[in-house]
Amino acid sequence: MPVTLENKWDDKLAKAMSEPELLRYRSNLLGSDLRLTNYGGGNTSAKIEEKDPLTGRSETVLWVKGSGGDLGSMGLDGFSTLYIDKLEQLKKLYRGRQYEDEMVAYLPHCTFNLNPRAASIDTPLHAYVSYRHVDHMHPDSVIAIACAKDSESLTKTVFGGMVGWLSWQRPGYDLGLLLGQTVRDNPNYVGVVLAGHGLLTWGDSSKECYETTLRIVQQATDWLASNNKEEMFGGSRYEAGPDSETRRSVAAQLMPLIRGKITGNQHKVGHFNDSPEVLQFVNSNRLPELAALGTSCPDHFLRTKIRPLVVDFDPALDTESEIARIAENLDAKLEEYRASYTAYYERCKHDDSPAMRDPNAVVYLVPGIGMMTFAKDKPTARIAGEFYVNAVNVMREASGVSEYVGLDEQEAFDIEYWLLEEAKLQRMPKPKSLAGRIALVTGGAGGIGKATARRFLDEGACVVVSDIDQGALDEAVAELTEQYGSDMVRGVRSDVTVENSVRAAVDYAAVEFGGIDICVSNAGIASSAPIDETSLSVWDENLAVLATGYFLTSREVFKVLKKQEIGGSIIMVASKNGLVASPNASAYSTAKAAEVQLSRAVALEGGPIGVRCNVVNPDAVLRGSRIWNGAWRADRAASYDLQDDELEEHYRRRSLLKRSVFPEDVAEAVYFFASEASAKSTGNILNVDAGHPPSFTR
């Protein structure tokens, strides 16, 4: 059934808006529908009369989406503002296509009202179209027509002469001039299809422009639905693939393996997609053929690279045997891709081309399983996957009514290694210290766990928060997500005393982010009783959570770290009780001592593969702690003949430095062991206790 695009324009809401606000409103409406344009893609504009702040004269000002940002969420500060008169003056300076990139340097000279938002390369596409309002969208349905072999004739057939067509040309100044001339020569046009690229539409008002965009996209969508009668992607090679649970299980095993082998100077984060449209494509007969053609739309291509890598998994065979076979052959498969990419670079490079970038694939397609994408951070990996889904949709529709055509190799290279794109990359801020790292924090909903997660997130890591308390876990994840965004945080309920539960949490991290680099064992309980009153159940529970739980977590994470072969860090949050026992805490002290000894064993085995293991020993961290909010607090106070509310002051005064210890203090020590600042430290202990002489390590 054809998809219907809803007209969401609200006249009552729009009535009170200024022209810039109407542009922002239109932009948000268009950008929030991924059927119209992808995340970060497309741009909108309006030519608005403004008073010049110096002369007081009325000037026509181009408001156009600036470089970067996303239409669906941008505010007024996301638009560049430029004098139309000055943009017109640029025509006198233009020296031809060979020199069009130099025109970008003139755009800042056209800025209105000292607006700091940098103008994008697409500014001329809006400036030289004579209509007041212009939309440039990347809808899959129109791009399918734009990427068909007979794109020009299809455009005429679908739109009946209302929409023009321009052959492929790299976005830039010359294309803007060509568009302007096309509009002047064809006053009946309401839009233009840019071959291999997307759609431009226009109108005399913001509402008219918005409705024209919807109408043209709907027309393309309806036509394809009526005329695409071909079997999708040549039919299914694998009719029934594994179920969702099996797909995620396979992904959990393959993603760390791939991630480790493609990690160089920059750690990478993964994203997994097994949506129906992805599965239809990866299970199809034409997968190898179409994947080799690559993407066409520049926005798709810049995110997904020249082409994906198809992992030759056969879902009809035994899953474990197939995983083992792929693991054995993966090095050769990846090297083949890298060699192909290097050859592409050598064939297409110019004398002034930037040096070759990472030659590894971004997109990995696995029949029966889905799609895995890897990039420098989670948002980039996720968005790359979304863009490839757009490309899949385009290939499906274009192949159904014509023949899909990928972007010419040289044109693709000239966009990928465009000097303007390189300059943009060079302006990117330096990565944070844990960028590309993935951390698992057990007991993550408590005071120390949540503070640790926040410290890692501050440094750019992705964090999986694990906890047995579902309610506290949900609250912690919601709090962290609100601050750091949904891409960076995941939560999973896990009982560290149950083998399968720990394994599931580790697999969850591998599927959600691609692997693990940092593990913080922090799940804890506490109990207090004289030795002669300590029951076997209390003894067993302490050992189960604090010794066995730390062992199971370390073992399962160690498997992932070993598979990745890129090192890693395991940090055990123990206690000063692991070094110095306290009265009435035999079970707790013994279990904490076991953690310390376990860390040394892990350090010994991890050293040869670059896996470090260290211990942080807190003492008396009462604030924010769920352990100290229970019977443990009352018991410890009673052992010192104190009231509950006197305990924190007692510990502060007991310390050498006379300072209280907070969760953030412990988190800082954990971060130290997770970061490169401690790259040459393993098997060590760092006490965070404000000074407790009996706990001095020796």
N, C-alpha and C positions, 0 to 999 in steps of 0.2 A: 504494500500500500504506500503511495507517495507520502512523503513527509510534508506537513503543512507548517509554514513559518508564521508564527503568531505576530501580528502587529501590536506591539506593546506601547505605542506612543499614547501618552495621556495628555489630552488637550488642556484639561484643568490644571494639571501640574505644570505643563509647559507655558501656560499663559503668563505666569508670574516671573518667567526667566528672562534674563538678558541674552543677547546674541551669543556671547562666549559660553554662558551657562547652557544654552540650547545645544551648542556644539558638544559640550561635555556630556550632556544628557544623551544625545544621539550616539556619541562614541561608546558610552557605557552600554547602551542597549545593543548595539551591533557587536561589541567585543565580548559581551556575556554569552553569546550564542556561538558555540564552536562550529556550527554548521555554516556560519558566515565568514569567520576568519579564525585562525589558530591563535594560541596564546602568544602575545607579543608581536603578532603579525598584523598587517594592514595599517592604514592610516586614514585620517579624516581631516577635513579643513573647512574653514569659512573665511570669506573676505568681509571684514567688518569695518565700519567707519569709526575711527577713533580720533580723539583730539591729541595733536602732537604736544608733548609736555614742554617743549621749548618755544615753539612758534604759536601754539594755540590754534593752528589751522587744522581743519578736518583732513585726515589721511585715511586711505584705504589700507588696512593692515591684514596680512594673511596670518590667520591663526591655524597652525598645522601641528599635528602630533609630532613631538620632538623625538630625538634619537633615544632609543630605549623605551621602557615602559610598556604597559599593556592597556589596550583600549577599554577592556571590560572593567578596569579598576582605577583608571587614571583620573586625576583631578585637573583643575585649571592650570596648575603648575606644570603639567605634563606637556603643554603646548608651547611651541616656539612662536614668536610673533615677529613678523618681518614687514617692512614697507614694500608694498606692491610696486611703487614707482622705482624704488632702488633695484628690485628684482628685474624690472623691465630694463634698467640701465645695464644689467649684466650681459644682455644680448650683444651689446657693442664690444664686449671684451672676449667673447667666445671665439676660439681659434679653430674649432672643429673637433670631431670625435676623438682624434688622437690626443687631444689636450683637455677632454671634458672633466677629468678628475680635478684639474686645477681650479675649477669653478667652485668646488666645495669650500676652498679657502676664502672665497669672497662672501659667502653667506653671512658670517658674523658681522660684516660691514653693513648688512641690510637690517640688522636687529632693531626692533622697535622697543623703546622704553627700557633699554638695558636688560632685557630678559636674559637670564643666565642659561635657559634651556637650549642646548645645542640643537641646531636644525639637522634633520635627517637627509640622507641622500635622495629621498623621494620628494623633497620639497618642490623641485621644478615640475613634477607631475601634477601638482595642485596649483602652482603659481600661474602656469600658462594656459590652463583651461579657463575659458572666459566666464563660466558660471560661478555664482557666489559660493556654492556648497559642493564639495567633491568627496566621494567615498572611494577608497581603494581597498577592496576586500579579497580574501583568498578562499572562497567557498569551494568545497570539493567538487560540487556539481559543475561549476563553471570551469574549474581547472581541468576537469576530465575532458571537456570540450577543447580547452586550450592546449591540452597535451595529446590530442588525437592526431593521427597522421594527416587527415583531411580537415584540420581544425578550421580553416577559413570557410570552406563550404558548409561545414556543420554549423558554424556561427550564423550564417545566412539562413540555413534551414530552421534552426531553433528559434531565432529571434525575428525573422522576417524583415530584416532591413532596419530595425530600430537600433541595433547595436553594431558598431563597427568592429573591425579586426585589424590588429597590427602584428606583423611577424615578430619573432623573438628579437629582443634587444635588451642588453643589460640595463638595469635601472640606472638612471643618472640624468645629467643635464640634457643630453641630446634627445632622449626619450621624452622628456618634458616638452621640448620644442616641437617634436613630432606630434605629440598628443594635442598640443594647442592648435597646430595647423589642421589636424584632422577634424577637430571640433568646429573650427571656423569654416571648413570646406563642407561640412555635413551638419547643418543646423537641425536636421531631423533626428539625429542620434540622441539617445538618452544614456548611452554608455559605450564602452569599448572593451573587447576581450583582448588581453595581451597574451599572445601565444606563449605557452610554456610557463605562464606566470600567474595571471589572475584577472580581476575585473575592476574597471573604473566606471563609476556612475556619478551623476550630478543633478542639481536642481537649483531653483531660485530661492528656496527656503530650506531650512534644516529638516522640517517635516517632509517636504516633497522629496528631498534627496534620500532620506531614510526609506520612504515608501517605494521609491524607484529601485533602490538596492534590493529590498525584499521582493519586489515584483519580478525583477530580472532573475534573481537566484531561484525563486519559486518556479519560474518558467523553465529554467534549465533542469531543475529537479524533476518536474513533472514530465518533461520530454524524455529524459533518460529513463524514468520509471516506465513509460509507455513503450519505449523503443528498444531497451536493453533486454532482449529475450535469450541471450546466450547463456550457456551453462557457466556459472561463475568460475573464473580462473581455469577453465578447461575441465571442470569436475573434480571430485575428490579422489585423491590417491589413497587416503586413509579415511574410511567412512566413519569409524568410531574410535576416537583416540582415548587415552586414559581419562579417568574421572578427575575432578578438581583436586582432590586430596593427593592423588598420585602425581599430577602435574606439578603441584607445589613441592612435593617430595623430591622429584627429579630436579627441579629448579634449585632447591636447597643444596643439592650436591654439585650441580654444574656451575652455579654462579660463583662460588668461591674459587673454584678451579680456574675458570676463565679470568676472573678478577686478578688472581695472583699472577697469571702469565702475561697480562697486559698492563700491569702496574710498573711504571718506570720511575721518573723523578716525582710524579704526582700521583698520589693514591686516588683511586676511583671508587665511585659509589654506583650501585646498580639499581635497576628498576625492572620489575617483572609484570608482563601483561599477557593474560590468557583470555582476553575478551572474545566473544563469538566471531567478530570480524577478523581478528588476528588468527584464530584457529582455522577459520575457513581458508585463509591465505596460506598458512604454513602446511596445511594438510592437502593442498591442491596439486594437481598434475603440473601446472605451469609455474610452480614456485621457483625452481632454479632459473628458468628462462626470464621471468619477470623481475626477480630479485637482481639479476645480473644487469638489467637495464638501468637500475638506479632511479632516483627521483628526478623530477623536472622543475617544479616551482622552486625558485631560489631560496625561499624561506625553508622549504622542506630540506633542500640539499645542504644548506649551511648547518643545519642541526644534525643531519643523519649521515653525512659524508658521501663519498662518491657512490658507494653501494654497501649493502649489508653483507654479513657472512652467514651462510647457511650451514648449520651444524647437522651433519648427516645422521641424525637419530632416527631409528626405525621403530615407531610405536607398536608395530605388529610383533616385534620380537621381545624376548625377556628383558625387562627393564634394567635389572642389575647388570646383566651381561652387556647391554648396550652402553650403560654408563661407564663400565670398565673399558670397553672398546674405545669409546670417545676419549677417555682420559689418556689412554695409551697413544692415541693418534693426534691429540689436540695440538701438541707442539708443532707438528708438521703442517697442520691445517692453518694455524695462526701465522706461521712463517710464510706459507704460500700467499696468504692475504697481504702480509707486510711487503713481500716481494712485488706483488701486483701493484700495490699502492705506490711503492718506490718507483716502479717503472712508469706509472701514470705521471708522477711528479717529474721525472726526467724527460718524458716525452713533451710535456706541456709547459715547462718552466720558461720564464723569460730571463734576460740578463739581470733585471732588477727584482726578480721574485724573492720573497722572504724565504728563509731556510725551511726545509721540509719539517712539518709538524709531526705529531704522533701518528705513525703509520698503522695503528691498530684500528679495527672496526669499532663503530659506536653501537651498531644494531646487530644482534645475533638472533637468527630465526631457527627455531627447533621444531621440526614436524611433530605433531601430536602434543606438544608441550606449550608452546607460545613464543613470546618475544622477550629478549633480555636486552636492555640498553645500559651502557656504562659511560659515565662522564665524570667531570671533576667534582660535582656535587649532586645531591639528590634532585633539586629542581631541574637542573640541566638534563640529567638522565631521564627524568619523567617526561619532560617536555619533548626531548628527542623521540621518545616512544610515541607520544601523541602526534608528533609531526609525521612519523612513519605510518601511523594509522591513517592519517590524511592521505599519504601517498598510496596506501593500499586501496583506499576508497577511490582515488583517482584512477588507479590501474584497473580496478574492477569495472568502473563505468566506461572508461575510454576503450577498454578491450571489448566491451560488450556491444559497442555501436560502431567501432572502427578499429584502429590499431594504436596501442599506446606507444608513445615516443618519449624516450628519456632525453635529458638535456645533453647536448653535444659535449663531448669530453673536454675540448679546449675551452668552451664557454663555462663549463662547470669549474674547471681549474681557475679560470680568470676571476670567477666569483670567490672561490675558496681562498685564493691567494691574492685577492684584490688588495692593493696597497692601503686603500682606505679602511678595509676590514682589519688589516694588520695594525694600522695605527690605533684603531679602536681597542684591539687586544692589548696593545702595549700600554694603553691608558688604564687598564683594569687594575684595581688595587691589589697589593700583594696578598697572597692567600694567608689566612690565619693559621696558627701553629698546628691545629688539628684538622685542617681542611682535608676532606676526603677520607677521614678516619671514621670507623664505626665502633661504637662502644656498647657493651651490654653491662647494665648495672643491676645486680640483684639487691633485693631489699630497697628498691629504688623509690618507694613511696614514703620512706621515713626521712628523718631530718638529714642524716649524713648522705643517704642515697640521692635525695632530691637535690641537695646542694652540690653534689658531685656531678649529677646530670646537668645542672645549670652551668657549672664551671666548664664542662666539656662543650656544651652548646655555645657558650660565649666564644670559644676558640674554633668554632666551625665544624665540630664533629656531629655526626648523626648518632642519636642515642635511642637504644631500646631499654625501656624501664621495665623491670620484672619485679613482681611482688605477689605474695600469696593472698593479700587482702584486696579483693576486687574493688571494694568501695574506695579505699585509700588510693589504689592504683588509678582508678578513673579520675579522681580529683587531681592527682599529681600530673597525669597526662594532659588533662584539660588546662591546668595552670601553665605547664611548660609549652603546650601548643599555642596558647594565646600569646605567649611572649615570643616564641621562636618560629612559629609557623608549622603547619601540618606536615610539610615535607621532612622536617628534621627530627620528629619525635614519634616513637611508637611505644605501645604498652602491651605487655603480655602477662597474663596470670601464670605463675609457675610456683610449684612446690619443690624446693631444692632437695628435699629428701626422697623424691620420687624420680627414678631414673628416666622414665619416659617423658615426664613433665619437663625435666631439664633439657633433654634432647629436643623436645618440641620447641622450647624457647630459643635454643640455639639455631634450629632450622628456620624459625620465624625470622630471626635477625638476618639469616642468609638470604631468604627470599625477599624481605622488605628492603634490604640495603645492599645485598650482594656478598656479605661475609662479615667478619669480625676482626678488629685490630686490637681492641682494648677490652679487657674483662675486669670488672670490679666485683669481687665477691664480698657482699656486704650484708646479706640476709642474716638476721640475728634474732636470738631470744636471750633471756637471762633468767636465772633462778637463784634463790638464796635460801640456804638451810644448813644447819650443822651437819657434819659428815654422818653422824649417827641417825639423823632424821632425813637424810637424802634418800628418796625412794629410787628403786631401779627404773621406774618409768621416767622420772625427772632426769636421771643420769642418761638414759637412752635418748631422751628427747634432745638434750644438749649436744650429745655426740652426733645425733642424726642431722640436726640443722647446722651446727657449727663445724663439724669435722667431715661427716659424710657429704653434707650439702656442698661444702667447699671443694671436696674431692670430685664429686660428680660434675660440678660446674667447670672446674679446671680441666677435667678429662675431656668433656665434650667440646669445649672451646679449643683445647689443644689440638683436637682432630682437625678443626677448621684452619687453625693457624698453620698446621703442618701441611695441609693441602694447598694453602695459598702460597707458601714459601716466600713471604715478604716480611717475616718477623712479626713482632707484636708485643704486647705488654699485659701481663696478668698482675693485678694488685689485690692483695687480700687485706681487708680491713679487720684486723684482729683486735687486740686490747692490751693495755699494760698488764692485764691478768695473764696474758700469754707468757710474760716474763717473770712476773711477781704475783704469786697467788694471794688472794684475799681470804680472810676468815669467812666461814659460812658460804663459800662459793666453790666447792670442790669440783662439781660437775662443770660449771662454767669455765673455771680456770684451766681445767684439764683439756677441755675441748678447744679453748683458745690457744693453748700450747701446741695442740695438734696442728692447728692452722699454720703456726709459725714453722713447724718442722715440715709440713706439707709444702710450704712455699719454697723451702730450700731444695726439696726433691724436684719440684717443677723447674726451678732455676737450673739445676744440674742437667736435666734432660732437654730443657729449652735452649740452653746456650748454643749448641751446635747449629740450630736453625734460626738463631736470632730472636728467640722468644725470651723476654725478660720476665722475672717474677720477683716482686718485692712486697714488703709488708708495711702497712701504716698502723701504728698502735695509738688509738685515741685513749683518753682517760677522762671520765666524768663529763661527757657531752650530754648535758641534760636537756638543753633547749631544743625543742622540735623533735625529740626522740619519743617514739612510741614505746620503746622498752622502758624508758624511765618514767613513763606515765602510768605504768602498771604497778604490780606488787613489788617489783624490784626496787623501786624508789623507796617505798616504805620500809622494806627489809634492810636496805643499805643504811637508811637513816637510823633505824633501830639498832643496828650493829655498832653505831657510833654514839648511841644515846642522844639522838637529835630529833627534832621535828622535821617533817617532810620539807617544809619551806626553808629550812636552815641548811639543807644539804649542799646546794650549789655554792653558797658562801663558804662552807666548810672545805670543799675541794679547792676553791680559789685560794683560800688562806694556806692550805696545805702545800700548794705548789711553790717552787723556788721563785718564780716570777710574779707570784701573786696576781695571776690573771685567769679568768675563766676561759674555757675552750668551747668554741661554737662549731656547729656543723660546717660552716664555710672554712674554718681553719683546717679541718680534716680534708675537705674537698681540695684545698690548695695543695696539700701534701700528696693526695692521690693524683692530681693533675701533674705534679712534678714527675712522678714515676710513669705517667702515661706519655709524657712529652719527650721531645728529643733532648731537652735539658738534662735528662738522666740517661741518655743513650748508652752510657758505659757503666750503668749500675744494675746489678742483678744479685739476688740473694741477700738483699739488704733490708734493714728495718729503720723506719723513721718514726720516732715517738712524737706525738702531738699531745702533750700533757702539761704544758707550761712548767715543766721541770719536776720530775718525781725521782729523786736520787736512787731508790731501790730498783728503778726500772732502767737505769743506765745500762746500755748493752755492753756485754763483755764476753 
